[in-house]
Amino acid sequence: MFKLGLKSPPPSSSPHHLLPLLLLSIIIINSTATATATANGKGFKEAPQFYNSPSCPSISTQDMCSQQAVHVAMTLDFPYLRGTMAAIFSILQHSSCPENIRFHFISSPSSTHLHETITTSFPYLRSQIYSFDTNPVSGLISTSIRSALDSPLNYARNYLANILPPCVQKVVYLDSDLVLVDDIASLAATPLGTGTVLAAPEYCNANFTTYFTPTFWSNPMLSLTFSGRNACYFNTGVMVIDLERWREGDYTTKIVEWMELQKRMRIYELGSLPPFLLVFAGNIAAVDHKWNQHGLGGDNFRGRCRDLHPGPVSLLHWSGKGKPWVRLDANKPCPLDALWAPYDLLRTPFALES
């Protein structure tokens, strides 16, 4: 039993003197209950069910391997759970064939229970949870400019071809801090061309050299890594990956080798992104920029508000330090956070509603 420990007022005191303390106590109790309920998977509303249009191919609900399905891979952990729920909601709402989407969630062994939270809010969801052993990758992680980037689960994308079953040949990998406002089937249908392993929006105006240290560029052998490649920055939070080609080329090993070198001599600064650039930059299929309006979370230090890039929008991505659910809870939202809010499934605490 939670005891407030308040002393009884003297007989002459007005009961109104206790009102601020009582209100504070109610807020504390409700906040604690909300946090507990969220952790137990009971803090989110049930999302409406979405159905296929008549033109969609028929796929068995039990078939998690169908090549006619759109396969989506996302990581699942508690700090980003609210973002994951919003992302799923947005994907289903804007899909023409929502029943044909297969979700593959990767989680650390201690967080696999969060899958129950997902299925409680989306009881009709076709999904599978995979336990990712974070121990091998933990020893390869170098500290970066933001602690959130050092989470071992942030590196699960390196191992998708090993984690997902061999029957899954192509997958759309998505971060948890985004929402879609377009049909994901269009993104999944991105042509990869001959021999290309992944597709992502490229940003060739970005200063590519800043992602690597002077040690990298001053080394004659390392600086030739991008020789003959039109290497451009791309964001790994939105990728279409051919897992068959990835497995054939053993690209996980290639990424791990760069991470091992990073432990011996610091050649880059920013978390899990540089190894992807080292292996794939200049050799990816282009995707329209509308599929990753990224950077809405601001920079990695202050998370300041940003505007959309010019052009159409199919996916909004709050990469950077600022997350919309954090800013909304703090009553310090950025203007674009209002576009994320309609997909938020978290129940409003009773104390705030009343």
Secondary structure, 3 states (H helix, E strand, C coil): CCCCCCCCCCCCCCHHHHHHHHHHHHHHHHHHHHHHHHHCCCCECCCCCCCCCCCCCCCCCCCCCCCCCEEEEEECCHHHHHHHHHHHHHHHHCCCCHHHEEEEEEECHHHCCHHHHHHHHCCCCCEEEEECCCHHHHCCCCCCCCHHHHCHHHHHHHHHHHHCCCCCCEEEEECCCEEECCCHHHHHCCCCCCCCCEEECEECCCCHHHHECHHHHHCCCHHHCCCCCCCCEECCCEEEEEHHHHHHHCHHHHHHHHHHHHHHCCCECCCCHHHHHHHHCCCCEECCHHHCECCCCCCCCCCCCCCCCCCCCCEEECCCCCCHHHHHHCCCCCHHHHHCHHHCCECCCHHHHC
